[in-house]
Amino acid sequence: MKKIINEYIDYTVPFYGPADFVVKKAKGSIVWDCNNKKYIDFTAGIAVTNLGHSNEVLTKVMQKQSKELWHLSNLYINEPAVKLAKKLCQKSFAEKVFFCNSGGESIEAAVKTARKYTSEKFNKDKNEIISFSSSFHGRTMLGIALANAKNLTNGFAPLPKGIKNHLYNNTKDLDSLFSKKTSAVILELVQWQSGITKANKKFIAKIKQLAKKHNALIIIDEVQSGIGRTGTFFAYEQFNITPDIICFAKGIANGFPLGGILTSKKVGNAMNVGSHGTTFGGGPIACSIGNSVVDIISKKLFLKSVQKKEGIFLNRLNELNLKHNCFENISSAGLWISVEFCEDLSMCVDSLILNAHKKGLMILKANSNTIRFSPSLIIENDLIKKGLDIFEDSILQTLEE
């Protein structure tokens, strides 16, 4: 395993700081490394493998489609893509779909579509985008410009222009950012960069009012929150808001690259042949898997089970807090959960993650004092309990160090 890690360091650009073990295989919510050590996975590939690793149903779908057709490009129509487009429209507000390969690409497509629509329908200068602090919209040049965070933008100037940034969940002076030049506002209804944070009612109401007043579109980034993660198929269903464009990716094909945008006919039809495109987006294998994912996750009983599993996490974490008084805040949106440690503990989150790995648990860092969980939506209840027992042991060990 050490040899593989050293070769990884030697031959790959250092964009990532991966764990100190090499994954060999995974099934459901269990991962094995090259030494056959077993881990309970509370990450699901960062909210991607919503139906678990190596899902048998999806594996069969992929194998079947791979024997028939892999790739054509979008110069030709493939049936799985048409079926998935129809399903996604039927499960949402949308009437039109564009498929790509990732969340970052979906953000790009959404902003281009919004600008094309507003500049042609209203005026050519209607191209400004309003975004919010602590957001994450990918690591493309556009994505980091929208987030406007120094840790993302340092060293990459000049960034794309025409973007204004405002404090999340803050309505003060928000009016001053909107004008006749505003094309769209983009936001996550559930943020995760600093722990799980939901948009509040006052903030949403103000955005809706200002967008309507200034003929601006509302883009909801559901790259992580969509496809059942928050206990509804899309998170916007819980927030009394209907977007003009949704960005989706991550969980839609359970780890096979697929993303896209959903929008209305009036907005989508602003785009024409050559306005945008992708070589691989909406391929038959990815869309075949996506069709099965949508069929499974969109069922009411399935989404109800996500909410029940959220309750199991929260009950156990609250018990932990009563016992050790270690959390400042516990937040959740379905199976998207964060715990913020009390400042006086001086918890070293990086050390906590290492100790959890040693004990057989995979967890995510949100910021310097916050841990995030995004497990498979089908994780077994006993694995939730075992994983949180390991989490408790890891906290105690880290505090003793």
Beta strands, then each sheet from edge to edge (+ up, - down):
strand 1: 23-27
strand 2: 30-33
strand 3: 38-41
strand 4: 96-100
strand 5: 128-132
strand 6: 163-166
strand 7: 182-187
strand 8: 190-191
strand 9: 197-198
strand 10: 217-221
strand 11: 245-248
strand 12: 259-263
strand 13: 327-332
strand 14: 337-341
strand 15: 361-362
strand 16: 364-367
strand 17: 370-373
sheet 1: 1+ 2- 3+ 15+
sheet 2: 4+ 12- 11+ 10+ 7+ 5+ 6+
sheet 3: 8+ 9-
sheet 4: 13+ 14- 17+ 16-
end
